[in-house]
Amino acid sequence: MKRIIIGISGASGFAYGIKALTLLKPLAIETHLVISKAAKTTCCHEVSQLSIEQITSLADNVYPIDDIGAAIASGSFKTMGMLIAPCSMHTLAAIAHSLSDNLLTRAADVVLKERRRLVLMIRETPLHLGHIKNMEAVTLMGGIVFPPVPALYQPLQTIDDMITHSVARALDLFDIDIPSIPRWGE
Ligand SMILES: Cc1cc2nc3c(=O)[nH]c(=O)nc-3n(C[C@H](O)[C@H](O)[C@H](O)COP(=O)(O)O)c2cc1C
C-alpha cells in the first residue's frame, strides 16, 4: 500500500486540504493527516458544511500536531512524500529553516531529508523578500513550491472546479492520476 502525508496549515484555503483527502479517498493510497493549530481556526472561518470530525474521517490516519513521536516523524516510515495544502508562510519558514517544531514541520523535514517529494501549496499575497528567500531555500532542498494559481484557460466554472484542478495538478507531482480532471490537449 502506498502512503502519502497530507498537512493542512493555517493559510487561507482549508478547502485545498479537504479536496486532497477527497480525491485520494477512492484510490489505493493510504492518507496520513496532520492539521496545525492555526488551521483549526481557519477551518472555523472557511468551512461551514463539514465538522472537523467529518474532515478527519476522510483520512486513514490522523495525528495530533504535538505528537512528535508519530510514525510520520520518522524516515523509516516509508511514504510517497507530503502535500501541504494550504501552506502558510509560517510553515514555509519553519520548513526552510528545518525547525521541526511540530509534527507537520517535522514530517516535512523528514520528507526532505529522505529525498522524497514535498509539495507546498503556499498561499499569501503580496510576498516580501523573506517569503521569496524561504521559497528559494525549500526549492534548493528539493521541495516544490506550488501556489494554487487557477488555470483560466481551462473550462473551470466554479470555485470548487478551480480547487479540484489545482489539487489534482499538485497530485500529478506524486504521479497520482485523477482521471476526471480536464487536461489540455485531451
Ligand atoms: C482567517 C485566517 C486566514 C489566514 N490566511 C493566511 C494566509 O493566507 N497565508 C498565511 O501565510 N497565513 C495566513 N494566516 C495566518 C496564519 O494562520 C498564522 O501565521 C499561523 O501562525 C500559521 O501557523 P501554521 O503554519 O502552524 O499553521 C491566516 C490566519 C487566519 C485566522
The ligand as a MOL file (V3000), in Angstrom:
LIG
                    3D

  0  0  0     0  0            999 V3000
M  V30 BEGIN CTAB
M  V30 COUNTS 31 33 0 0 0
M  V30 BEGIN ATOM
M  V30 1 C -8.6640 33.5330 8.6230 0
M  V30 2 C -7.1650 33.4750 8.5430 0
M  V30 3 C -6.5630 33.4790 7.3020 0
M  V30 4 C -5.1620 33.4080 7.2040 0
M  V30 5 N -4.6130 33.3790 5.9550 0
M  V30 6 C -3.2730 33.2340 5.8240 0
M  V30 7 C -2.7030 33.0790 4.5340 0
M  V30 8 O -3.3830 33.0780 3.5030 0
M  V30 9 N -1.3690 32.8760 4.4600 0
M  V30 10 C -0.5660 32.8230 5.5720 0
M  V30 11 O 0.6370 32.6110 5.4220 0
M  V30 12 N -1.0910 32.9720 6.8070 0
M  V30 13 C -2.4220 33.1650 6.9700 0
M  V30 14 N -2.9710 33.2900 8.2240 0
M  V30 15 C -2.0710 33.3730 9.3910 0
M  V30 16 C -1.6000 32.0010 9.8840 0
M  V30 17 O -2.7020 31.2270 10.3180 0
M  V30 18 C -0.5940 32.1950 11.0350 0
M  V30 19 O 0.6040 32.7750 10.5290 0
M  V30 20 C -0.2720 30.9320 11.7790 0
M  V30 21 O 0.7380 31.1940 12.7360 0
M  V30 22 C 0.1980 29.8270 10.8540 0
M  V30 23 O 0.5430 28.7130 11.6490 0
M  V30 24 P 0.8170 27.2660 10.9880 0
M  V30 25 O 1.7860 27.4790 9.8950 0
M  V30 26 O 1.3790 26.4640 12.1150 0
M  V30 27 O -0.4910 26.7360 10.5240 0
M  V30 28 C -4.3610 33.3570 8.3620 0
M  V30 29 C -4.9870 33.3610 9.6100 0
M  V30 30 C -6.3620 33.4200 9.7070 0
M  V30 31 C -7.0140 33.3830 11.0650 0
M  V30 END ATOM
M  V30 BEGIN BOND
M  V30 1 1 1 2
M  V30 2 1 2 3
M  V30 3 2 2 30
M  V30 4 2 3 4
M  V30 5 1 4 5
M  V30 6 1 4 28
M  V30 7 2 5 6
M  V30 8 1 6 7
M  V30 9 1 6 13
M  V30 10 2 7 8
M  V30 11 1 7 9
M  V30 12 1 9 10
M  V30 13 2 10 11
M  V30 14 1 10 12
M  V30 15 2 12 13
M  V30 16 1 13 14
M  V30 17 1 14 15
M  V30 18 1 14 28
M  V30 19 1 15 16
M  V30 20 1 16 17
M  V30 21 1 16 18
M  V30 22 1 18 19
M  V30 23 1 18 20
M  V30 24 1 20 21
M  V30 25 1 20 22
M  V30 26 1 22 23
M  V30 27 1 23 24
M  V30 28 2 24 25
M  V30 29 1 24 26
M  V30 30 1 24 27
M  V30 31 2 28 29
M  V30 32 1 29 30
M  V30 33 1 30 31
M  V30 END BOND
M  V30 END CTAB
M  END
